[in-house]
């Protein structure tokens, strides 16, 4: 999979997506600063969300439209999204700013009109949010653009994930990735069951990553060791800023740490390799080997008290000890002389 010439997959460092979401808090200057922060910290992409309150829900006070518990207790869905959305007239200047500083920007559309608008902006990719992973018509509509697509799978069971993948494929999507996700805001690390990433890779055969809503970076970094190719985290200028998602988002120093640590983790995975590593080669000489620990004359018998396994490693390997005891030396040897094949009589 590739987004804006950046390869994504097992053989490449994790693709880091900084999710801006509603953390601009209604100020486009904040949005510009988040884009610049993400670039400065080393993220590969900034993601936004493209909806209005009217395209994502209904303006209703009925009980089922009211939020109970969590960060947004007491609000209706319409009230939440009315306060959190990114105005559509901001999209072009935000995309332009991202392009001007060299960071990828794309978005999560929540209806077909958002897809059309994002196509006009030539978005390089699409993200399907977890809550929309069961909206198969939307997935098919995105797929027909031919752009790379990433689908979050929070709350989806394996059958629903398979249906979303099939919708994307049948719609024409050739470059597809999925993200393991827990749709809690925030979510405890104990809910993440990261071994699921391994199963998802085997079951669905796609590049698989993590959309992480925990409060620190530990879960995200651990996911890299299990094969996560993509890491998505909410980011903010100020966790105490009071916005809908600020409280569970990363500030600049934490985003920097995520970018650095996840790439170090990926580098450390490497490949199966039992050979000497570049950092070890100078130390091979300090491994143990056999040395004479007392002087012997040619023809003397090598006894257990005349040789030892010690450092450094210029003598024969310690595994030869039992084969050498009882043989004779072919030349005079001094104390602290390495035991070599040439010093032992044939």
HELIX and SHEET records of a PDB file:
HELIX    1   1 UNK A   28  UNK A   41  1                                  14    
HELIX    2   2 UNK A   53  UNK A   56  1                                   4    
HELIX    3   3 UNK A   63  UNK A   65  5                                   3    
HELIX    4   4 UNK A   77  UNK A   84  1                                   8    
HELIX    5   5 UNK A   88  UNK A  101  1                                  14    
HELIX    6   6 UNK A  112  UNK A  120  1                                   9    
HELIX    7   7 UNK A  130  UNK A  132  5                                   3    
HELIX    8   8 UNK A  136  UNK A  143  1                                   8    
HELIX    9   9 UNK A  158  UNK A  171  1                                  14    
HELIX   10  10 UNK A  189  UNK A  191  5                                   3    
HELIX   11  11 UNK A  195  UNK A  204  1                                  10    
HELIX   12  12 UNK A  218  UNK A  225  1                                   8    
HELIX   13  13 UNK A  246  UNK A  248  5                                   3    
HELIX   14  14 UNK A  252  UNK A  269  1                                  18    
HELIX   15  15 UNK A  281  UNK A  286  5                                   6    
HELIX   16  16 UNK A  304  UNK A  306  5                                   3    
HELIX   17  17 UNK A  318  UNK A  320  5                                   3    
HELIX   18  18 UNK A  321  UNK A  324  1                                   4    
HELIX   19  19 UNK A  341  UNK A  343  5                                   3    
SHEET    1   A 2 UNK A   2  UNK A   3  0                                        
SHEET    2   A 2 UNK A   6  UNK A   7 -1                                        
SHEET    1   B 8 UNK A 104  UNK A 109  0                                        
SHEET    2   B 8 UNK A  45  UNK A  50  1                                        
SHEET    3   B 8 UNK A  15  UNK A  19  1                                        
SHEET    4   B 8 UNK A 230  UNK A 234  1                                        
SHEET    5   B 8 UNK A 207  UNK A 212  1                                        
SHEET    6   B 8 UNK A 176  UNK A 181  1                                        
SHEET    7   B 8 UNK A 148  UNK A 152  1                                        
SHEET    8   B 8 UNK A 125  UNK A 128  1                                        
SHEET    1   C 3 UNK A 307  UNK A 311  0                                        
SHEET    2   C 3 UNK A 288  UNK A 292 -1                                        
SHEET    3   C 3 UNK A 337  UNK A 338 -1                                        
END                                                                             
